[in-house]
Amino acid sequence: MTQQTKDNRQFFIIQKYKSDYTERYTIHSDKMYDLTTAVKKLLALDTLNEDKKYTSYYMQEVNLDMVDEPLVLTDEVKEDKNWKECIDESLPF
């Protein structure tokens, strides 16, 4: 694969939620954005964020060079099985 140039780089907006006990990270809107759009959205989200103690936003560059080829499902996964055939009757529960 070729490296991404500065013009076509894509970014995720990452939402970090931190409580007293755990931390959780999610991709905001499940979308990739170009640099200009990502910065605008990040600033807007940070400005509108009323819960800064627990919620924060970050940008993460998407590295498509790490993906060599798309994931191909095997025939075993594609096979349409009856759910009753998948149950192991020897389990105690």
Secondary structure, 3 states (H helix, E strand, C coil): CCCCCCCCCCEEEEEEEECCCCEEEEEHHHCCECHHHHHHHHHHHHHHCCCCCCEEEEEEECCHHHCCCCCCCCHHHHCCCCHHHHCCCCCCC
